[in-house]
Amino acid sequence: MNYLTATKNKKYLMYISQNYSYAILRPLQQQILAHGGQVSWFLEGKDVNPDFLTDSEKQLYSIEDIHKWSPDAIFAPANLIPTFLPGKKVAVFHGFDAGKLNRKGENDHLKARGCFDLYCTQGPNTTTPFSALQKKLGYFKVTQTGWPALDRLFKNEPTRSYVDELDSRPTLLICSTFSKRLSLAPKLYKQIKQFSETGKWRILMQFHPKMPLEWVNKYKALSNNNLTFIETDDVIPLLKSADVMLCDTSSILLMFLLQRKPVVTFCNQDPKKHLLNVTDANKVEGAIDNALTYPPELMENIESYCQELHPYSDGQSSERVLVATNEFLLSNEKLKSKPLNFIRQFKMRKKLNYWKW
């Protein structure tokens, strides 16, 4: 059966709570619309800006609206989603597993929280652990599809360029997570300020949306002809514009690696051989210089890691997600009941102010 044609007349909801989710789900939206399906968006909370919706994108404003529209499937780039919504819940991930551990020493990326019916995994290193959880728990299905957010990364489509073609300097992209414990922003301010003053590289900077405003403003103040601070809901053009990245533990570094470009990390929690990790702030500049030579052994390690992380470079992950979702919808596969999780669901109902049963 052609599961793409099964898209016609079906309804798909994009459920998001962060601005970066627009770029994750829009390639999937494009596939749905191209095959005759309908798409609506629901924006949860104050961290997502409705101004990023286009005039052609339909927004649902309440949980009542979602029930009335009655989607066949809901896509969420998140760890959690309310289970009291109609339709099958499909997890598409908000990023890659960058090896971050919580304060209990656990990897939050590889947890099933009783919310989703289908996990569309990115590559073997997410498929294997989630398949083990599927076998153990039995209330969801796992299909490896690749990640929709990367489709545009691998397609030769025009994107915004942050690079001046007349400027021959290498381009350094600096990204950081928001956690004070993990972020490079407070630890490398002196070095990055110096980089912005010397002009050795063209520097682009982008922070996680939850970065404290104090550090956003401090780095914005460094902006000059050598350093550009960028706030955007679409990181793909940034990734394409740079030659090398400086990062910490943010999962955006893995998206950059998939271009087969080197990443220098500062105090990374999981510093394996596909990264150039440093723990001494005074050695960051030398590591960046080394990365810009694209060392052969490092590039071989990056290639091996990418095959585990996301083996697809065809720009068709959105299509695979849609096929997997439609196949799941039509299969009527019998799964175990999800755990009730009364406390979590109560918190979600309170957050969304929805008390109908």
C-alpha positions as CSV (number, residue, x, y, z in Angstrom):
1,M,0.0,0.0,0.0
2,N,1.1,3.6,-0.7
3,Y,1.0,5.2,2.7
4,L,1.7,8.6,1.2
5,T,-1.6,8.6,-0.7
6,A,-3.3,7.8,2.6
7,T,-2.5,11.3,3.8
8,K,-5.4,12.7,1.7
9,N,-8.2,14.3,3.8
10,K,-6.5,13.3,7.1
11,K,-5.9,15.9,9.8
12,Y,-2.5,16.5,11.4
13,L,-1.8,18.8,14.4
14,M,1.6,20.4,15.0
15,Y,1.8,20.8,18.8
16,I,4.7,23.1,19.8
17,S,6.0,25.0,22.9
18,Q,9.2,26.5,21.6
19,N,10.0,28.7,18.6
20,Y,12.6,26.2,17.2
21,S,9.8,23.7,16.7
22,Y,8.5,25.6,13.7
23,A,11.6,24.7,11.7
24,I,11.4,21.1,12.9
25,L,7.8,20.6,11.8
26,R,7.5,22.7,8.7
27,P,9.2,20.2,6.3
28,L,6.7,17.7,7.6
29,Q,3.9,20.1,7.0
30,Q,5.1,20.6,3.4
31,Q,4.9,16.8,2.8
32,I,1.4,16.6,4.3
33,L,0.0,19.4,2.3
34,A,1.6,18.1,-0.9
35,H,-0.3,14.8,-0.4
36,G,-3.7,16.3,0.3
37,G,-3.7,16.4,4.1
38,Q,-4.8,19.2,6.4
39,V,-2.5,20.9,9.0
40,S,-3.2,23.0,12.1
41,W,-0.9,24.4,14.8
42,F,-1.4,24.6,18.5
43,L,1.0,26.8,20.5
44,E,1.4,25.8,24.1
45,G,2.6,28.5,26.6
46,K,4.3,31.8,26.3
47,D,7.7,30.6,25.0
48,V,6.4,30.2,21.5
49,N,5.8,33.3,19.4
50,P,2.6,33.2,17.2
51,D,4.1,35.9,15.0
52,F,6.2,33.2,13.4
53,L,3.1,31.6,11.9
54,T,2.6,32.5,8.3
55,D,-0.7,33.8,6.9
56,S,-1.5,30.4,5.4
57,E,-0.9,28.4,8.6
58,K,-4.0,27.7,10.6
59,Q,-3.9,28.1,14.4
60,L,-6.0,26.3,17.0
61,Y,-6.3,28.4,20.2
62,S,-7.6,26.0,22.8
63,I,-7.9,22.4,23.8
64,E,-11.6,22.6,22.9
65,D,-10.6,23.7,19.4
66,I,-8.3,20.6,19.1
67,H,-11.2,18.3,20.2
68,K,-13.5,20.0,17.8
69,W,-11.1,19.7,14.9
70,S,-10.3,16.1,15.9
71,P,-6.9,15.4,14.4
72,D,-5.9,11.9,13.2
73,A,-2.3,12.4,14.5
74,I,-0.5,15.0,16.6
75,F,3.2,15.7,16.0
76,A,5.3,17.1,18.9
77,P,9.0,17.8,19.1
78,A,8.9,17.5,22.9
79,N,9.3,15.0,25.7
80,L,5.7,15.4,26.9
81,I,2.3,15.9,25.4
82,P,-1.2,15.7,27.0
83,T,-2.7,12.3,26.6
84,F,-6.2,13.7,26.8
85,L,-6.0,15.0,23.3
86,P,-7.6,13.2,20.3
87,G,-5.5,11.4,17.7
88,K,-2.3,9.4,17.9
89,K,0.6,11.2,19.5
90,V,3.8,11.1,17.4
91,A,7.2,12.0,18.9
92,V,9.6,13.6,16.5
93,F,12.3,14.9,19.0
94,H,13.3,18.5,19.7
95,G,17.0,17.7,19.2
96,F,19.6,15.0,19.2
97,D,21.1,13.2,22.2
98,A,24.1,15.2,23.1
99,G,24.9,13.1,26.1
100,K,23.5,15.5,28.7
101,L,22.8,14.0,32.1
102,N,20.4,15.4,34.6
103,R,21.3,16.0,38.2
104,K,20.6,12.4,39.0
105,G,23.1,11.3,36.3
106,E,20.4,10.1,34.0
107,N,20.0,10.7,30.2
108,D,16.6,12.5,29.8
109,H,16.7,12.1,26.0
110,L,16.2,8.3,26.2
111,K,13.2,8.2,28.4
112,A,9.6,7.2,27.6
113,R,7.2,9.2,29.7
114,G,3.9,7.5,28.9
115,C,2.6,10.1,26.4
116,F,3.3,8.9,22.9
117,D,2.0,6.2,20.6
118,L,4.7,6.3,18.0
119,Y,8.4,7.4,18.2
120,C,10.0,8.4,14.9
121,T,13.6,8.0,15.8
122,Q,16.6,9.7,14.1
123,G,19.1,6.9,13.7
124,P,20.5,3.8,15.3
125,N,21.7,5.5,18.5
126,T,18.1,6.5,19.3
127,T,16.3,3.6,17.6
128,T,18.2,0.9,19.7
129,P,17.4,2.2,23.2
130,F,13.8,3.1,22.3
131,S,13.2,-0.3,20.6
132,A,14.4,-1.8,23.9
133,L,11.9,0.4,25.8
134,Q,9.1,-0.6,23.3
135,K,9.8,-4.3,24.0
136,K,9.8,-3.6,27.8
137,L,6.8,-1.3,28.0
138,G,4.6,-2.2,25.1
139,Y,2.5,0.9,24.8
140,F,4.2,2.6,21.8
141,K,5.8,1.7,18.5
142,V,9.2,2.7,17.2
143,T,10.1,3.4,13.6
144,Q,13.4,4.8,12.4
145,T,12.8,7.7,10.0
146,G,15.4,10.4,10.4
147,W,14.6,13.9,11.6
148,P,12.4,16.3,9.6
149,A,14.4,19.3,10.8
150,L,17.4,18.2,8.7
151,D,15.6,17.9,5.4
152,R,16.6,21.4,4.3
153,L,20.1,20.9,5.5
154,F,20.6,18.2,2.9
155,K,18.7,19.8,0.0
156,N,20.3,22.3,-2.4
157,E,17.6,24.9,-1.8
158,P,18.4,28.6,-1.3
159,T,18.5,29.7,2.3
160,R,19.5,32.9,3.9
161,S,23.2,33.4,3.9
162,Y,25.0,35.1,6.8
163,V,28.3,35.1,5.0
164,D,29.7,38.0,3.0
165,E,31.3,36.4,-0.1
166,L,33.8,39.2,-0.2
167,D,35.1,38.3,3.2
168,S,37.6,35.5,2.9
169,R,37.9,34.8,6.7
170,P,36.8,31.5,8.0
171,T,33.4,31.6,9.7
172,L,33.0,30.4,13.3
173,L,29.6,29.7,14.7
174,I,29.3,29.8,18.5
175,C,26.3,28.2,20.1
176,S,25.5,27.5,23.7
177,T,22.9,25.8,25.9
178,F,21.2,27.8,28.7
179,S,22.1,25.8,31.8
180,K,24.5,27.8,34.0
181,R,26.2,24.5,34.9
182,L,26.8,23.5,31.2
183,S,26.8,26.8,29.3
184,L,30.1,28.2,27.8
185,A,28.6,31.7,27.8
186,P,29.7,32.8,31.3
187,K,33.0,30.7,31.1
188,L,34.3,31.9,27.8
189,Y,33.2,35.6,27.7
190,K,36.7,36.9,28.0
191,Q,38.0,34.8,25.2
192,I,35.0,35.4,22.9
193,K,35.3,39.2,23.5
194,Q,38.9,39.0,22.5
195,F,38.0,37.0,19.3
196,S,35.5,39.7,18.4
197,E,38.1,42.4,18.8
198,T,41.0,40.7,16.9
199,G,38.8,39.8,13.9
200,K,40.7,36.6,13.1
201,W,37.4,34.9,12.1
202,R,34.0,36.0,11.1
203,I,31.8,35.0,14.1
204,L,28.1,34.2,14.2
205,M,26.5,33.7,17.6
206,Q,23.2,32.0,18.5
207,F,22.0,30.9,21.9
208,H,19.3,28.5,23.2
209,P,15.9,30.3,23.5
210,K,16.1,29.8,27.3
211,M,19.4,31.5,27.7
212,P,19.3,34.1,30.6
213,L,18.7,37.6,29.3
214,E,21.8,38.8,31.1
215,W,24.1,36.8,28.9
216,V,22.1,37.5,25.7
217,N,22.5,41.2,26.3
218,K,26.2,40.9,27.2
219,Y,27.0,39.1,24.0
220,K,24.8,41.3,21.9
221,A,26.9,44.2,23.1
222,L,29.9,42.6,21.5
223,S,28.4,42.9,18.0
224,N,30.7,44.6,15.5
225,N,32.1,43.9,12.0
226,N,33.6,40.7,13.3
227,L,30.7,39.3,15.4
228,T,27.0,39.0,14.6
229,F,24.5,37.9,17.3
230,I,21.5,36.2,15.7
231,E,18.1,35.5,17.2
232,T,16.1,33.1,14.9
233,D,13.6,30.3,14.9
234,D,15.5,28.7,12.0
235,V,19.1,27.5,12.5
236,I,19.6,25.8,9.2
237,P,21.0,28.9,7.4
238,L,23.4,29.4,10.3
239,L,24.7,25.9,10.1
240,K,25.2,26.1,6.4
241,S,27.1,29.4,6.7
242,A,29.8,28.3,9.1
243,D,33.1,26.4,8.6
244,V,33.5,25.3,12.2
245,M,31.5,25.5,15.5
246,L,32.4,26.3,19.1
247,C,29.8,24.8,21.5
248,D,29.3,23.1,24.9
249,T,26.7,20.4,25.3
250,S,23.9,21.8,23.2
251,S,22.4,19.3,20.8
252,I,22.7,21.8,17.9
253,L,26.4,20.7,17.7
254,L,25.2,17.3,16.3
255,M,23.2,19.0,13.6
256,F,26.4,20.8,12.6
257,L,28.5,17.6,12.7
258,L,26.1,16.0,10.1
259,Q,27.4,18.5,7.5
260,R,30.8,16.7,8.1
261,K,32.2,19.9,9.7
262,P,34.3,19.9,12.9
263,V,33.0,21.1,16.3
264,V,35.2,22.3,19.2
265,T,33.5,21.8,22.5
266,F,34.2,23.4,25.9
267,C,33.7,21.0,28.9
268,N,31.5,18.7,27.0
269,Q,29.9,16.0,29.2
270,D,30.5,13.2,26.7
271,P,33.7,14.2,24.9
272,K,34.1,11.4,22.4
273,K,36.5,11.3,19.5
274,H,34.2,12.9,17.0
275,L,34.6,16.2,19.0
276,L,37.6,18.4,19.7
277,N,37.0,18.9,23.4
278,V,38.9,21.4,25.6
279,T,38.6,22.2,29.3
280,D,41.1,25.0,29.5
281,A,39.7,28.4,28.2
282,N,43.1,29.4,27.1
283,K,43.3,26.4,24.7
284,V,40.0,27.2,22.8
285,E,41.7,29.4,20.1
286,G,44.2,26.7,19.3
287,A,41.5,24.1,19.1
288,I,39.5,26.2,16.6
289,D,42.6,26.7,14.5
290,N,43.2,22.9,14.5
291,A,39.5,22.3,13.6
292,L,39.7,24.6,10.6
293,T,42.4,22.3,9.1
294,Y,39.8,19.4,9.0
295,P,42.2,16.8,10.5
296,P,41.8,13.5,8.6
297,E,41.5,11.3,11.7
298,L,38.9,13.6,13.2
299,M,36.9,13.6,9.9
300,E,36.9,9.8,9.9
301,N,35.5,9.8,13.4
302,I,32.8,12.3,12.5
303,E,31.7,10.1,9.6
304,S,31.5,7.0,11.7
305,Y,29.5,8.9,14.4
306,C,27.1,10.4,11.8
307,Q,26.2,6.9,10.6
308,E,25.0,6.1,14.1
309,L,23.4,9.5,14.7
310,H,21.5,10.1,11.5
311,P,22.4,7.9,8.5
312,Y,20.1,9.8,6.1
313,S,21.4,12.6,3.8
314,D,18.6,12.4,1.2
315,G,16.4,15.2,2.7
316,Q,13.4,12.8,2.8
317,S,13.0,12.2,6.6
318,S,9.7,14.1,6.6
319,E,8.3,11.7,4.0
320,R,9.4,8.7,6.1
321,V,7.8,10.2,9.2
322,L,4.5,10.7,7.3
323,V,4.7,7.2,5.9
324,A,5.3,5.7,9.4
325,T,2.5,7.7,10.9
326,N,0.0,6.7,8.2
327,E,1.0,3.1,8.4
328,F,0.5,3.3,12.2
329,L,-2.9,4.9,11.8
330,L,-4.1,2.3,9.3
331,S,-2.7,-0.7,11.1
332,N,-4.9,-0.5,14.1
333,E,-2.1,-2.1,16.0
334,K,-3.0,-3.2,19.5
335,L,-0.7,-1.8,22.1
336,K,-0.8,-1.9,25.9
337,S,-2.5,0.9,27.7
338,K,-0.4,3.9,28.6
339,P,0.4,4.4,32.3
340,L,-2.1,6.7,33.9
341,N,0.4,9.2,35.4
342,F,-2.3,11.1,37.4
343,I,0.1,13.7,38.7
344,R,1.6,14.5,35.4
345,Q,-1.7,14.7,33.6
346,F,-3.2,16.8,36.4
347,K,-0.3,19.3,36.0
348,M,-0.9,19.4,32.2
349,R,-4.6,20.0,32.7
350,K,-3.9,22.8,35.2
351,K,-1.3,24.3,32.8
352,L,-3.8,24.2,29.9
353,N,-6.8,25.0,32.1
354,Y,-8.7,22.1,30.7
355,W,-10.9,20.0,33.0
356,K,-13.3,18.1,30.7
357,W,-13.1,14.3,30.7
